[in-house]
Structure formats: C-alpha cells, structure tokens
Amino acid sequence: MLTSQQHPYGEDFIRRKVEQLQWLCDDNPNVDWRMIMVDDGCPNDSGLQACKQIKELEDGEKLEVCFLKEAIDRGLGPAAQLKTTADSQKGGSIAYGIWHAAQREAHKDHFIAYTDADLSTHLGQLGLLVDNLTQHDNLIACGSRREPTSVVVKQGLRNHRGKLFIYLWKRLLPQLDNIIDTQCGFKMFRSDLVSELTQHMIESKFAFDLELLLKAQLSHPNRIGKVGVGWIDSDALSTTTELSPYLTMLKSIVKMYRSYVPAQAVSDQFAQLIDALEEPQWVQLVEAMADQVDSMDINLICQKELFSANSLASEAGITESVVSP
C-alpha cells in the first residue's frame, strides 16, 4: 500500500483501486460500490495503516478494514472454523471478507468480487464480470488468464508447473472440467449465494478457490462463467515461492475429492500419488515433466488422461507399489 517513493515495490494500491472504481462507476447513478480490505494478521499492522490512509481519501466512507483475528475471536461466519490467523493463507481471509460483505448486501442484484491487494487486475474490468452474471444467468463469474481474449504480462517462466498442477487436479475433480484457471484472483458472486458457499469450508489456504467453485457446481450445475481478463503478473509482490504452493494445494484438493465427490478408480490412483508426494519428489516430477507439459495444448491437458498415476510416480522417484492399480 506504500507509494513507489516509500518502497521500491510500492503500488499505492488503496488510492489506485479507489480511482479505478470511481472511473468505472461514477458516470452511472444506478451503480454504487464499496471496498473491504481484510487484515489477515499481518505482523506489520497493515490493517491499521490502511485505516489511516482511508481517512485521507475521497470516498473514504466507502472503504472498510476488517481484521481476521477479531472475526476469529468473535466466531463470525467462516472465521469461526479457524483457531488463529496462521490457519489462513489467503483463503480464510477472503472467505470471511466476502461473507462479511454478503451480510450487508445479501440481494440477488448485488455482486461481490474479490481481488488481490496488488494491481495485477485493473478493477475497471469488474464490468466484464457483471456482464457475465447478468447476461448469462451465472452465479459466479471467473476472471481467467487462459481464455482466447485474455491478455497476460508475465515475468519468469512458470508455465510447466501450472500446467502439471492443472493436469493433476483435473483427474480428481472432473466436475469442473470447463474451468482452467481456477486460481485467478478476480471472481464475482451473486451476493445471495455467498453465505451458502462459505459455510463449512474445509480449505482456508491457497486452494480455497477450487472449493468455492466445486460447491457451486455441485449445488447449482453449469452456472459458472469464464471471462478473459487483462493481467499483469508481479513476482516481486507475490506471496508464493516458485514451487511451494502447488503441492500443498494438490493435497488440499485430495481432501475435497474425498469429501465432496463419489470415488472413482482413476481418481483414487491420482489421489494416492499426491498423498505420496513430498516436496523433493514434487520438484523432481516438475523437472522431469517440464518439456512434455510445456509443449502441450492446455485444452488437451484438461480433457484427456495423458499420463497415468503410476508413470508419474515413477518420474517422481516413487515406487509403483505406492499407487495401487
């Protein structure tokens, strides 16, 4: 939230997001907006700093800062399932934030979106999500960096690990067969759906997006839309490292598979593979599969079983007996 003069990676995100929302909405008297920021237990007191900045901004009365710790202490909404803020890595904070918003705006014609604190996605694109919900009768509109109309500026090469992640989770949750980019931090919900989706969540970390989408698909089939967006990736501002979040997310997705969907023989094999993977084996698997995965079309990766669980176990240096036939 600092300026570039105060910090080399500063984006002044609060002021700039407010300006983006003003640009989007000010010419339409029938549209209004609010912005909620959730302090997830930041040791640098970011929530208190945000409160100070809000007082100095035009439209500051439309901004609110929530503190996840207070929500946990009070047992509010999805935060009641957390013991401390350390139980949340993004997911718990966002689930609480959108739930909190829905308590005030639980109306089918109100929409709740979440986005990352950085400026990867210009909020002027919220209109694209609104259009998808209203014109196609969808309940969720997912910003996607993998649509034909998407425009993505990326630093570094992370394509193969992302594709391998997608390939593996698709073997577990085929119910989401038409969604490719589940992790884009730019999604919008009809407000009256949010309380239902955030109840009894089992994931409060980086794979929370998948759980929200899966719950929506199971209870309201085929009402999730995809919207190509412009996205400027920033490795410097990312809270994840090059490889670390993917294996943790895959293990969370195994829990979702076993909790929400009927068991399938092939899915069970991939679940066993993921159970057996530790970080060194995951790194080995990513490196071993990099060339093959990089050259493949993402739609092919999503739709077909190209590699068996046993073959991937072998590439990861795991004995085949770990994965039952």
Secondary structure, DSSP 8 states (H G I E B T S, - for coil): ---TTTSTT---HHHHHHHHHHHHHTT-TT----EEEEE---TT-HHHHHHHHHHTSTTGGGEEEEEHHHHHHHT-GGGGG-SSGGG-SSHHHHHHHHHHHHHH---TT-EEEEE-SSSSS-GGGHHHHHHHHHHHT-SEEEEESSSTT-EEE-SS--HHHHHHHHHHHHHH-GGGTT---TT-SEEEEEHHHHHHHHTT-S--STTHHHHHHHHHHHHSTT-EEEEE-EEE--TTT-SS-SSHHHHHHHHHHHHHHHHHS---HHHHHHHHHHHH--HHHHHHHHHHHHHHHHTS-HHHHHHS--S-HHHHHHHTT--GGGS--
